[in-house]
Amino acid sequence: MAKITIRGTEYDLRVNLWVTEQIEEKYGDFADAMKKFRNQRKISQVKEMFAILANGGRMHAHQPTDVTPEVLNDCNLYDLDQIAKAMSQAMDEGMRAETVNGNEADDEPADVYAAELEAREKNG
């Protein structure tokens, strides 16, 4: 889960269906918006996307979705770089199709051969 602290406030950044819908309403096609965001970042777009992702986290936590782009107004370029990294992480996490019991997949390498041998030993 992507989190970032800005001026003492921690934000949980999430990409879920609600966030996807918000992005589509603002920018049109979701896939095109993601490509544009990753390749042609404008500060105004970063601020708007941040607010959407932060509100996605707040919505997930059953909190008011009241984060606005203006919370980033006092940030410097280093802050902006850290924010962009956290947003990219949230987007990558949100785009995963794999889940384990409704949670994020662990993405750890699996030893399929060892798992098969273990299953045979239990059944044998």
Residue pairs with C-beta under 8 A, 6 or more apart in sequence:
1 12
1 14
1 90
1 93
1 104
2 12
2 13
2 14
2 53
2 86
2 87
2 89
2 90
2 93
3 10
3 11
3 12
3 13
3 86
4 10
4 11
4 13
4 82
4 83
4 86
5 11
6 71
6 72
6 75
6 79
6 83
7 71
7 74
9 71
11 50
11 54
11 57
11 67
12 54
12 57
12 58
12 60
12 61
13 50
13 53
13 54
13 56
13 57
13 86
13 87
13 89
13 90
14 53
14 56
14 57
14 59
14 60
14 90
14 93
14 94
15 53
15 56
15 90
15 91
15 93
15 94
15 95
16 56
16 59
16 60
16 94
18 56
18 59
19 52
19 53
19 55
19 56
19 94
20 30
22 52
22 55
22 56
23 30
23 33
23 34
23 49
23 52
24 30
24 33
26 33
26 48
26 52
27 33
27 36
34 91
36 45
37 45
37 46
37 49
37 91
38 88
41 84
43 80
44 69
46 72
46 80
46 83
46 84
46 87
47 69
47 70
47 72
48 69
49 87
50 67
50 69
50 71
50 72
50 83
50 87
51 67
51 68
51 69
51 71
53 87
53 90
53 91
54 67
54 71
55 65
55 66
55 67
58 64
58 65
58 66
58 67
59 65
72 79
72 80
72 83
75 83
93 104
96 104
96 105
96 107
98 105
98 107
99 105
100 106
